[in-house]
Amino acid sequence: MFLQRLEIAGFKSFAKRTVFHWGPGITAIVGPNGSGKSNVAEALRWAFGEQSSRSLRARRMEEVIFAGGSNRPPLEKAEVLVTLGRDGHVLTIGRRAYRSGEGEYLINGRKARLRDVQEALRDFISVSPQGLSYAFIGQGMVEGFLEMRPSERRRLMEEAADISRYKAVWEEVEGHIAMAREARAQLSLILRELQPRLQPLERQARRYALYLQLSNDLAQAQREYFGALWSIGQRSLAEARSQREEALRLISHCRCGIDEGRLRLAELEEKAKAKRQEAQELSRRRETLLSQIYRLEKEVALGRQRLSTLRERRQELEGQLLGLKAEISSSPRRERDAHADDLKALLDEARREERVAREQMEQVERRWQEAHSRLRELEEKASRLRLEANEALNRAQRWRRSPRQAHELAQSRRQIIADLTQELSLLRSLRSREAELKQQVGALATQVKGLEAENASTQVRAQRWQEEVQRLSALLQEYQQEKDELRREMEGLECLLGEILEVPPELEKAISAALGEASGALLVSGPKEALKGALAFSRNSRRVIIVPLQGLRRPPEGKQQWPGKVKGLASDLVRFPERFRPAVEALLGNVVVVEDLATAQQLLGQDGLLVVTMDGLVFYPWGGIAAGYHGRHAQHMESNRLAGRLKEAQQQLEEAQERMRRLRDERRAVTAELRVLEERLRATEKEIARREHRLARLKGELKAVMRAMAQVRQQEEVALKEAQALEETAHLLSSQAAAAEEEARQWAQKIASLAQERERALSRALEATSKRTAIEHQFQALVQEEERWRSYLQRLSQEQREKEEALSSTRRQEEKLSEELSRWEAELKRCRQALSQLPEPDVIIKEAEELEAESRNWREEIMALQEKLAQANRTLAEAEANERRWLKELEEASQAAQREGLPHPSSLPAPDIPDLGHLRERLEQLRQRLQKLGPVNPNAAQELATLKERYKNVQAQVSDFEKAEAYVHHAREMLEEWARSRFHEAFQEVSSRFQELFQSFFPGGQAGLSLTAGPEEGVEIWARPPGKKVRSLNQLSGGERALTALAVLFSLLDVNSFPFCVLDEADAMLDEANVQRFAKGLQELSRRTQFIVITHNRRTIEAADAVYGISMGPDGVSHCLSLSLKGVLSS
């Protein structure tokens, strides 16, 4: 027994937790349609990991959760637990789904993955999850066995033969193999990455060894240099200190003399300064008095001149003042006052006459305005009546034109129909053009996609060539670096042997094996350079072979007869520049290349020849044999071809890039054409939309015209009566308008007579206004004249006052200036007397000059002492600078020695005759060699050993994988052979069992299985019920097809007895007799397979060992009731 228990909660219609206990044999599940029977089978299938929502009759996986009923809310979770048992062991598999979209699997209560569930099922029931295809037969799936393709039936046969389980395992193995192949590819990449790093690390190790040697030489040279520098520095320091003491004594003597001279000089300078100040004071007083005398004389002269000017100005002002007084007294004021009174009387009379004229004019104006208002009223009334009459006539004419409007509507209908026909024709042509444009756009879009795909492949190819160019460039750069390093380490290097040899590809292995280490030989000009280079390389760990181009011994020349399979001498088989012939013949002149081992054995021991085969076996003349091939020797010769390969790769890269450019240009052109077509298509679509809109509008207009025509026909009779009434009203309105117009003409005549009277009144008013205006102008001119005279008199009075004030001011200035002039003349006299009493300053100046001469003598003596002091100070400064310099150099030497890791320089031995220049030059040479050597890798040897170890490990891993892959390939061939054999055995068993079951279901009938031809054989089914001749299964009836399919299912279950099988209404198409045969077949198979059968047939239920009844309540929830038939029958 395998299925023991099923627990459902929240799955589809099972809202409440429901438990099914399964027993051996047949368990029937019955109930009305829609009660939830099939949900039990789907719950089992879902728990075992079904991923297709369609197989569960749902659109989304969330729909398996109970969606709610009339009295129940929706649930948030669905859970199904299935318990399997075998040989006392129990396995519980569960699955949960949440409304949020999350889900989880359970194995024995613990969370697991779907893969874990599949592996647990495969281990527990010995069937892969792929083998569950015929363990669950849903509604309508019975006949699906007959509708399958032959290849699908083959898969069922493989499941029956238990081949699918091994195929599933093998698919996992294939995945692991693919991952292992990727790992091997990565390992191969690692090997290709590691191999170029070996040689640089070897060079770095050699450079580090040279670095250590140069560092030791540099340390020894530094010890000698610092010892000599310390000895010389100590002696120079003692000399500088002695020189400093002597300079200090001289400085003390000079400073004493300078101090004494400065005291005497200060005393003399003070006396001379006092004399000079006394002389300067006398000079200053004389100059002050002279300046005052000059100023006073100048002021006296100016004062006298100003006094004369003031007297003349006073006399002039007195004359002007007398003239102003006479002019003010002669003003004509009385005549102007009499004329102003006459003008005022005339102005009053003119204003009275103007007022009377204006009152008369206003009376006439009011009468004229009243007449005009009445005239406008009459004219407006006549115009309104005329308009109403015309409107009535127009309405009458419109009513009479109604029949003509019907005719116009008919014409409009015909025009609209013609427009509709034209628009339909244009729309059909536009739609045809639209389809053509869409076809062209699709073709161009396909072309663009093709160009993009080709561009992508070309880009991948260009990227591949780019990587190849970079790799070859790196190799060439590495070879060039190695060559440059060799040139730095060795002078006179011409080239490497591998650079000049051009070896045919088929002879590379043979030539490389024959040369061995000499494939990387260094070619130099002569033996001296070769010996010098050998001595240079002997100090490091690198081994090289140096070949001079001069002084080489050539092999003996002579023609020899070789057997047929001898290629010839190696020196004749390769190409090289002629000037390197001595070196090539020395190395390859006695090497014979043969095709096979037999020919090599024939030539052994002949004239000291070295024989090499095409496979790289080397036979030495002394009997030894060398085998194997090292890629490093071939790398030296491969460098020749790298440039050619690089050029070819660059050419391929350029071609790929050019192809990409052409494809991009072509794509741009096609895209531009596509855009043009798309624009045309959009324009066409817009035109179609516009035409369709116009078509719809024309249809609307046609409907409107038809409705208008119907309305016009109904209104024609009413229009005639309305027109007659309107014409009568228009005649009455016209007569009233004529009466109003006659009265308006009378008022117009009256307005004309009033206009003449209005003009006369206006003329009188204008004459009175002109008279009054003239008198006002005369009076205003008189007033202005009076104002001008008044202003003139005020100005004369003001000028008189100003002249009087100026005269008074002039008199005061004259008096004041006379007083100042007397004072200045007295001061001038006093200053002249004081100047005559001052002594002469020449005697005092002479005494000061004598004191200054004595001061100059003392100053010259002090300057001489200062010069001696300055010289002593310079000597002292130089001695102190030398002392500091040597102290600093000694300190720097001590610090430099300490930085270099040397002891204090005082403890270092000094040479007998120290030559600092030579020692410094040697230090500089060693430092330059170290600097030229460049940065070194101190861990190069350790990294090289680690890299070699890793390289060997990766090679071992690649070798192990190749062996494992070969073993797996062999195992796969054996498994495929076993699968073919097992398939044919299972096919024979299923075919035989199918014939038996078919004959038991259809006594006298025939059926069988056959294999189809092809790379993978398919399975065909043929069946002939008794009394029928059918050519295909489609000619069978529904019941016959169902029973035939059940025979196939039972035969598969009989050959490979599956632990359990769920049948959902598999007997729905069978009649009473066939249901009995179906039940009998179930009973026979139930001894080895557990069946859960969902059915409505009584015969099937009777064959069951237990029955579960399913019903659904009003709330949409399924309920379960179980019954054991064996217990019922026994009771």
BAGU-110665 format. One record per residue (C-alpha): residue in one letter; z, x, y. Coordinates in steps of 0.001 Angstrom, whole numbers, plus 500000, padded with zeros to 6 digits. Layout:
# residues N
AZXY/...
END
This chain:
# residues 1131
M500000500000500000/F499126501315503409/L499458498677506168/Q503093497571506107/R503877496137509524/L502152495063512750/E504126494377515949/I502332492863518953/A503779492258522430/G501757491255525505/F498369491858523809/K495877489154524799/S497310485762523767/F500420487193522027/A502744487107525058/K505918487130522970/R506739489929520547/T505236488937517164/V505720490836513883/F503386490709510875/H504561492085507512/W501653493067505303/G501844493162501529/P499413494401498891/G496369492391497909/I494836489794500207/T496450488377503329/A494703485433504954/I495025484538508632/V494126480935509394/G494228478640512374/P492041476554514647/N489356478076516826/G490693479698519965/S494212480072518611/G494104483925518694/K493320484872515073/S490767487539516006/N493278489041518429/V495270490241515388/A492291492268514104/E491545493552517597/A495197494613518038/L494904496771514882/R491638498254516080/W493051498927519594/A496146500645518191/F493963503027516152/G492302504290519399/E489340502008520098/Q487820503088523442/S485066500476523861/S486214497387525759/R483148495473524471/S484369495891520897/L487577494135522025/R485696491302523780/A486782492488527235/R485018493810530301/R487800496252531196/M490587497720529154/E493178496072531466/E492015492639530194/V493803493190526860/I497111492508528708/F498300488882528653/A496785487243531754/G499309484382532055/G499290480674531253/S500186477345532808/N503913478083532707/R503888481854532154/P503185484611534661/P500923487552533742/L502570490450531937/E502524494053533171/K502279495746529763/A500657495351526347/E502071497112523265/V500960497286519629/L502835499159516846/V501273499671513369/T503319500981510427/L501511502710507546/G503151503721504249/R502138505906501341/D504197507452498516/G507470506802500299/H506269508262503615/V505952506123506741/L503768506634509815/T504105504436512906/I501279504516515439/G501602502704518745/R499635502173521914/R500638500835525325/A498579499746528316/Y499866498982531804/R498440496735534486/S498198499772536813/G495532501274534510/E497758503821532797/G498201504015529027/E499871506050526318/Y499895506600522539/L502944506871520289/I503441508558516907/N506782507621515285/G508156506680518718/R507059509874520512/K504325510106523110/A501087511658521841/R497403512101522652/L494466510210521189/R493459513406519372/D496931513603517827/V496591509992516616/Q493190510729515047/E494484513854513299/A497577511964512040/L495372509216510575/R493098511787508961/D496044513616507375/F497923510457506296/I495164508320504827/S492656511147504096/V490010509397506201/S488655510514509545/P488774508031512445/Q484961507924512248/G485378506390508783/L486959503239510211/S483493501778510924/Y483546499468507886/A487332499030507795/F487041496469510629/I484304493825510111/G484347491564513160/Q482650488258513809/G478896488531513330/M479132492127512063/V478469491238508405/E474748490830508929/G474804493944511090/F474647496008507862/L471157494592507249/E469979495092510851/M471003498741511007/R468412501487511168/P468058503686508059/S469760506584509863/E472782504378510691/R473036503262507059/R472952506941506073/R476072507501508188/L477803504664506314/M476792506311503063/E478201509629504277/E481480507901505104/A481551506439501611/A480904509937500214/D483757511286502407/I481277513632504130/S482049512366507638/R485558513771507471/Y484199517259506831/K481500516788509451/A484176515918512016/V486092519054511066/W482888521045511251/E482137519675514750/E485540520988515822/V484695524320514184/E481369524329516064/G483287523840519297/H485540526773518437/I482475528842517507/A480852528001520849/M484023529082522616/A484087532249520496/R480449532942521414/E481343532593525060/A484214534988524426/R481810537422522725/A479449537136525693/Q482374537934527955/L483304540869525719/S479710542097525896/L479872541812529667/I483131543768529563/L481431546456527450/R478557546659529932/E481100546883532741/L483211549525531004/Q480364551803529922/P479223552773533460/R482855553502534379/L483336556176531701/Q481190558846533338/P482679558356536851/L486166558665535380/E485161561873533591/R483851563257536879/Q487052562162538627/A489141563960536000/R487140567159536508/R487467566836540267/Y491219566371539949/A491471569590537902/L489515571458540602/Y491788569834543189/L494883571220541420/Q493400574747541315/L492471574666545009/S495900573257545853/N497608576219544091/D495387578713545947/L496135576932549206/A499908577077548563/Q499750580860547904/A497677581424551052/Q500140579321553025/R503085581452551808/E501314584634552935/Y500302583076556266/F503755581689557103/G505426585007556140/A503105586993558428/L503480584396561199/W507298584641561013/S507297588491561168/I504922588614564183/G506817585802565896/Q510179587578565622/R508809590771567218/S507076588865570016/L510232586835570643/A512339590050571159/E509768591416573650/A509769588145575614/R513570588106575872/S513669591750577218/Q511022590855579820/R513056587792580859/E516236589900581524/E514335592372583778/A512801589534585765/L516223587935586312/R517626591168587862/L514680591448590302/I515062587785591287/S518762588279592179/H517932591271594520/C515121589372596290/R517226586255596867/C520015588307598611/G517472589849601090/I515857586475601743/D519211584812602517/E520166587552605083/G516735587384606806/R516875583577606987/L520261583694608824/R518897586123611498/L515646584155611748/A517546580888612274/E519592582469615126/L516471583806616934/E514554580532616459/E517489578566617920/K517549580760621111/A513732580577621481/K513866576855620966/A516491576437623763/K514323578486626199/R511241576501625260/Q513126573235625784/E514326574405629221/A510771575322630233/Q509475572053628876/E512121570091630859/L511052571835634153/S507378571128633350/R508172567506632532/R510077566990635831/R507218568563637876/E504672566380636107/T506845563288636685/L507140563967640404/L503410564695640738/S502648561493638869/Q504959559471641173/I503403561050644293/Y499882560206643057/R500891556645642205/L502636556055645555/E499701557472647515/K497372555153645639/E499593552113646146/V499946552820649915/A496151552987650283/L495655549762648288/G498446547995650253/R496829548790653584/Q493470547503652312/R495006544251650975/L496858543683654257/S493586543854656173/T491976541365653694/L494872538882654042/R494596538860657840/E490875538042657650/R491536535231655093/R494233533700657358/Q491867533508660321/E489123531889658154/L491486529166656823/E492645528243660326/G489008527606661427/Q488221525420658304/L491369523340658843/L490311522431662432/G486839521236661194/L488383518944658495/K490649517207660984/A487690516404663285/E485581514921660398/I488407512625659185/S488898511124662663/S485148510000662939/S484923507205660052/P482709503809660664/R485081501251658910/R484839498122661258/E481079497516660790/R481412497505656982/D484192494890657084/A482091492378659209/H479053492656656896/A481266492020653826/D482556488693655293/D478974487384655837/L477993488208652225/K481035486333650848/A480034483090652679/L476444483278651359/L477696483946647778/D479916480813647775/E477009478580648931/A474669480002646186/R477253479408643450/R477644475694644519/E473871475106644369/E473683476758640899/R476444474491639515/V474627471279640694/A471333472441639066/R473026473217635777/E474682469773635544/Q471280468060636065/M469701470296633381/E472495469496630810/Q471944465682631293/V468198466072630609/E468938468357627597/R471252465749625977/R468619463007626291/W466001465340624793/Q468260466278621804/E468995462576621042/A465265461783621020/H464576464743618700/S467363463654616225/R465884460135616024/L462424461573615442/R463684463797612573/E465445460816610941/L462257458715611076/E460122461565609716/E462593462237606848/K462686458523605985/A458846458327605960/S458642461521603826/R461250460212601354/L459422456899600998/R456110458711600489/L457724460939597788/E459188457918595977/A455797456197596119/N454046459307594761/E456711459681592013/A456149456039590969/L452377456623590897/N452846459830588853/R455091458031586365/A452520455276586110/Q449785457854585486/R451963459571582804/W452497456254581066/R448754455657581236/R448081459210579908/S450115458617576694/P446991457990574587/R445548461248575912/Q448819463000574894/A448316461785571308/H444832463312571364/E446250466598572692/L448899466593569945/A446178466170567325/Q444325469162568756/S447559471190568702/R448063470276565025/R444551471484564138/Q445134474760566050/I448508475333564320/I446921474735560882/A444195477285561711/D446873479807562821/L448819479168559598/T445728479892557494/Q445074483135559402/E448706484260559110/L448737483609555343/S445598485721554920/L447082488555556994/L450383488334555080/R448586488646551713/S446694491734552929/L449930493256554311/R451754492695551024/S448904494330549135/R449094497289551521/E452898497406551086/A452556497642547280/E449979500421547653/L452253502347550057/K455254501953547715/Q453169503354544879/Q452134506347547026/V455747506900548175/G456959506865544568/A454301509387543553/L455217511701546447/A458955511348545692/T458254512356542080/Q456238515313543362/V459132516335545650/K461562516196542715/G459193518329540646/L458917520865543458/E462711520917543827/A463138521481540078/E460553524285540109/N462214525769543199/A465599525684541434/S464197527462538359/T462454530009540602/Q465717530519542491/V467523531177539185/R464819533678538241/A465086535342541661/Q468861535544541289/R468364537197537885/W465960539764539339/Q468337540289542289/E471139541131539871/E468782543484537991/V467827545225541250/Q471498545652542140/R472301547008538677/L469411549506538732/S470275550539542287/A473867551149541227/L472706553261538269/L470351555276540480/Q473144555753543024/E475474556899540244/Y472909559432538986/Q472341560613542552/Q476098561008543117/E476401563015539913/K473494565196540985/D474998565666544488/E478335566596542944/L476631569145540720/R474807570575543732/R478126570917545578/E479746572650542629/M476792574870541866/E474420576731544182/G470759577202543298/L470463574017541205/E466833572919540880/C467236569676538915/L468438568176535633/L466315568426532545/G466299564652532049/E464734564167535476/I461545566063534730/L460841564908531166/E458557561918530610/V459149560877526978/P457156558115525238/P459455555221524309/E458944555645520566/L460034559294520742/E463155558816522870/K465567558796519949/A463954561866518344/I463802563954521558/S467338562944522554/A468663563901519111/A466801567239519188/L468133568149522626/G471683566914522022/E473906568088524863/A470936569932526371/S469461566596527503/G471699566932530553/A470974570654531040/L470987572070534592/L467834573970535585/V468398576876538017/S466021579437539502/G467253582591537729/P469886584253535476/K472130585213538423/E472446581614539546/A473006580561535930/L475859583089535496/K477415582153538832/G477285578430537922/A478780579115534477/L481705580955536082/A482216578043538500/F482225575445535695/S484462577546533453/R487435576729535701/N487324573012534970/S487166570993531790/R483545569938532067/R481014571380529686/V477446571922530864/I474362573796529689/I472609575899532344/V468987576954531821/P467404579563534160/L463688579184534832/Q463168582961534653/G463938585421531880/L463678582899529017/R462352583945525598/R459442581776524563/P458983580749520943/P456115582425519058/E452756580891519795/G450138580167517183/K448254577320515632/Q449791575790512575/Q448501573224510133/W450874570277509928/P450925567555507295/G449530564164508240/K452837562544509215/V453848565249511667/K453691564180515317/G453626567787516534/L455783570113518597/A458194568296520851/S457149570400523870/D453565569121523394/L454648565489523016/V456432565223526353/R455110565525529900/F456687567614532681/P455747569635535799/E454040572923534964/R456562575133536747/F459298573979534340/R457269574914531222/P459412577995530334/A462563575899530171/V460948573033528214/E459289575391525704/A462547577318525281/L464367574096524410/L461650572144522555/G459101574793521608/N460468575212518056/V461184571472517497/V458796569576515206/V458806565757515278/V457936564010512015/E457593560379511035/D459743560161507888/L462351561966505838/A459916563210503165/T457778565050505704/A460916566590507210/Q461987567926503814/Q458551569537503341/L458923571506506612/L462486572736506052/G462870576516506331/Q459422577200507831/D459503579897510531/G462886578847511902/L461640575422512984/L464045572617513895/V462750569359512378/V463670565920513760/T462610562491512460/M461680559453514492/D465062557935513547/G466997560817515075/L467864562917511981/V467899566615512899/F467320569340510254/Y468434572779511403/P466669575912510033/W469981577182508620/G470301574046506439/G472547571773508533/I471719568116509263/A472786566174512369/A472849562385512309/G473786559722514822/Y472742558926518328/H474803558979521507/G473576556877524358/R474863559304526968/H472243561920526010/A469500559335526501/Q470862558292529848/H469816561627531363/M466211560976530349/E466406557302531263/S467010558166534917/N463279558977535225/R462307555422534391/L464979553769536515/A462938554180539696/G459916552559538040/R462028549771536619/L463691549302540000/K460301549092541703/E459092546605539083/A462284544528539494/Q461895544588543286/Q458259543507542897/Q459288540659540586/L462026539689543063/E459533539679545934/E457100537568543881/A459880535113543050/Q460930534949546703/E457310534501547779/R456947531729545194/M460117530122546575/R458700530317550096/R455422528727548949/L457341526003547123/R459471525357550210/D456343525161552392/E454661522847549917/R457828520756549679/R458022520555553482/A454375519463553622/V454871516860550879/T458113515725552516/A456334515376555857/E453592513328554187/L456300511300552439/R457999510656555779/V454678509519557269/L454103507155554341/E457676505891554539/E457208505298558265/R453997503416557508/L455814501460554815/R458623500586557225/A456065499560559855/T454267497429557266/E457550495844556192/K458392495127559836/E454904493621560333/I455379491511557192/A458751490327558474/R457221489557561860/R454324487665560253/E456729485744558016/H458820484871561069/R455654483735562903/L454616481758559810/A458000480027559739/R457742479342563484/L454237477836563079/K455520475633560270/G458338474465562569/E455851473805565373/L453626471816563000/K456578469644561962/A457519469112565634/V453929468109566524/M453821465636563634/R457103464067564783/A455828463898568394/M452595462207567316/A454569459507565503/Q456734458893568563/V453694458774570918/R451995456065568853/Q455128453879569054/Q455397454285572857/E451761453532573827/E452286449721574339/V455503450141576297/A453783452731578515/L451132450299579855/K453707447713581029/E455872450360582630/A452848451810584480/Q451991448396586108/A455558447933587345/L455639451439588789/E452327450916590656/E453702447777592392/T456838449685593424/A454670452504594821/H452643450028597010/L455865448587598548/L457247452072599261/S453935453085600957/S454086450132603411/Q457694451000604370/A456668454640604939/A453812453522607316/A456259451497609479/A458618454488609739/E455730456755610745/E454655454324613607/E458177454300615073/A458233458141614844/R455021458364616931/Q456638456278619746/W459683458547619834/A457368461576619964/Q455699460258623169/K459126459703624744/I460149463292623806/A457000464622625572/S457957462960628926/L461555464233628556/A460248467726627920/Q458484467781631329/E461627466626633121/R463649469236631112/E461317471999632290/R461697470990636010/A465520470968635757/L465440474290634051/S463254475749636861/R465700474581639574/A468650476045637640/L466870479369637245/E466054479557641039/A469730478910641941/T470878481523639437/S468412484099640866/K469618483511644425/R473268483798643436/T472533486975641469/A470769488654644479/I473682487915646822/E476170489217644209/H474146492453643922/Q474244492950647770/F477990492307647866/Q478562494646644908/A476551497410646660/L478696496981649782/V481885497237647676/Q480580500364645958/E479738501946649355/E483286501203650540/E484673502828647375/R482556505945647958/W483807506334651589/R487381505833650499/S486983508555647801/Y485335510914650312/L488178510521652819/Q490750511091650039/R488874514274649025/L488856515490652666/S492586514822652966/Q493235516671649724/E491118519605650886/Q493027519629654239/R496355519818652375/E495054522620650117/K493805524616653123/E497176524246654863/E499008525404651673/A496583528388651312/L497163529325654929/S500934529220654471/S500664531328651248/T498442533884652961/R500952534320655790/R503807534852653297/Q501767537450651296/E500932539280654514/E504635539565655460/K505671540672651945/L502907543290651715/S503990544791655061/E507558545191653760/E506385546844650462/L504053549213652325/S506983550531654417/R509096551037651243/W506258552936649399/E505748555348652344/A509502556248652361/E509485556863648541/L506410559108648869/K508143561259651411/R511247561664649166/C509160562756646055/R507311565443648063/Q510636566944649204/A512022567015645544/L508831568767644269/S509143571533646807/Q512750572269645688/L511970572793641795/P511886576498640442/E508857578072638556/P509069578001634577/D507165581355633944/V510348583542633666/I511900581218631062/I508630581119629041/K508478584938628946/E512031585180627534/A511133582590624864/E508025584566623788/E510102587749623306/L512514585854621041/E509587584369619067/A508019587834618490/E511277589076616967/S511368585915614782/R507850586612613479/N508921590132612361/W511848588718610447/R509591585994608932/E507067588573607659/E509906590516606013/I511188587304604355/M507651586452603147/A507338589868601535/L510649589309599740/Q509487585779598715/E506271587186597310/K508306589669595225/L510535586729594177/A507508584622593235/Q506084587479591166/A509509587861589483/N509608584097588879/R506115584185587363/T507183587047585161/L510308585107584218/A508313581922583576/E505810583833581477/A508631585466579506/E510393582117579037/A507074580460578098/N506402583217575552/E509928582833574277/R509555579031574012/R506072579345572519/W507238581721569829/L510363579656569218/K508152576574568938/E505642578355566699/L508469579611564524/E509952576096564407/E506529574569563671/A505937577232561020/S509307576340559504/Q508504572616559608/A504945573172558318/A506316575266555463/Q508850572543554759/R506078569878554791/E504021571980552408/G507029572294550111/L507576576022550814/P510919577790551463/H511925578886554965/P509400581466556339/S512186584011556872/S512536584272553095/L508784584664552512/P507381588213552096/A505169589474554914/P502070591656554344/D502289595308555362/I499550594881557951/P499480591147558701/D496089589820559812/L496670586259560992/G492953585667561726/H491923586542558196/L494779584517556689/R493954581528558948/E490270581762557999/R491163581769554298/L493429578721554810/E490622576898556648/Q488148577698553854/L490510576348551219/R491212573230553294/Q487478572643553819/R486862572935550096/L489617570406549489/Q488229568124552204/K484696568518550840/L486046567652547439/G487061564283548941/P489681561871547626/V490705562441544020/N492240560191541451/P495411561788540005/N495464559146537268/A491844559751536231/A492703561416532901/Q495167558688531983/E492747555943533117/L489939557604531152/A492041557614527973/T493064553981528586/L489470552965529281/K488195554684526140/E490898552957524098/R489980549607525622/Y486302550261525029/K486997550935521338/N489159547802521073/V486492545595522663/Q483852547096520346/A486124546362517380/Q486575542738518578/V482832542254518941/S482307543701515453/D485011541424513989/F483416538380515629/E479970539259514250/K481461539525510764/A483336536227511208/E480204534535512540/A478244535683509511/Y481012534362507234/V481086530991509040/H477304530771508859/H477489531319505112/A480270528709504810/R478164526234506762/E475213526720504443/M477501526120501457/L478988522997503126/E475530521617503924/E474476522202500332/W477632520429499066/A477068517557501570/R473486517051500308/S474637517038496709/R477606514730497415/F475406512368499440/H472951511915496572/E475796511369494089/A477409508769496360/F474025507161496983/Q473446506719493240/E476934505242492771/V476620502844495729/S473076501840494680/S474196501120491102/R477265499174492271/F475151497242494796/Q472762496121492044/E475689494928489925/L477357493017492776/F474052491456493891/Q473316490241490374/S476848488811490134/F476333486991493443/F472698485997492619/P472309485796488814/G468746486728487946/G468146488373491317/Q467216492025492015/A468284494407494767/G468613498115495404/L468780501002497827/S466094503636498537/L465786506794500632/T463252507163503408/A461226510309504004/G461874512536506952/P463923515548508111/E467074513517507415/E466743510882504733/G467638507323505748/V468769504415503542/E466688501270503107/I467889497977501502/W465691495602499529/A466761492320497888/R464994489493495968/P467101486434495141/P466048484617491961/G462916482549492333/K461861484122495625/K459285486708496531/V460329488211499872/R458936491289501515/S461710491887504087/L465331490975504567/N464406488841507595/Q462899486246505206/L466301485581503581/S468404482626504622/G471619483046506595/G473868482699503542/E471699485034501474/R471768487647504214/A475557487355504539/L476126487637500777/T473702490594500549/A475569492357503369/L478919491654501649/A477506493147498460/V476678496323500406/L480180496357501948/F481892495802498583/S479816498532496955/L480825500983499699/L484497500015499306/D484250500291495533/V482786503816495644/N485178505038498344/S488187502760498158/F489415502589501747/P493164501901502078/F492651498656503988/C489884496419505320/V489979493693507995/L487383490899507663/D487035488506510596/E485292485304509380/A482997487282507116/D482514484159504940/A481507481854507801/M477835481684506691/L478568481038502961/D478443477736501159/E481074476528498677/A479609478285495629/N479017481586497441/V482521481478498950/Q483913481311495420/R481855484401494478/F483031486130497658/A486675485351496812/K486242486644493300/G484807489896494627/L487745490239497023/Q490222489785494192/E488541492517492162/L488592494991495077/S492127494101496193/R493546496109493314/R492663499285495280/T492107498059498870/Q494382495976501040/F492467493077502726/I493371491150505873/V490950488210505985/I490545485848508936/T488927482687507526/H488522478913507656/N487399478478503990/R489799476896501550/R488512478935498587/T489210482202500404/I492695481020501366/E493413480095497754/A492506483629496666/A495001485152499161/D498460486411498217/A499950485557501646/V498893483386504535/Y499663483644508251/G499004480576510373/I498154481064514038/S498417478303516630/M498343478207520422/G500753476261522580/P500020474542525910/D501140477683527780/G498254479754526287/V500526481803523959/S499739482322520231/H502462481540517687/C502658482742514088/L503886481191510799/S503846483124507469/L503669481787503888/S503715483619500514/L501436481750498080/K502800483619495059/G506303482384495876/V505061478836496366/L503134478823493066/S506023480306491111/S508410477679492507/
END
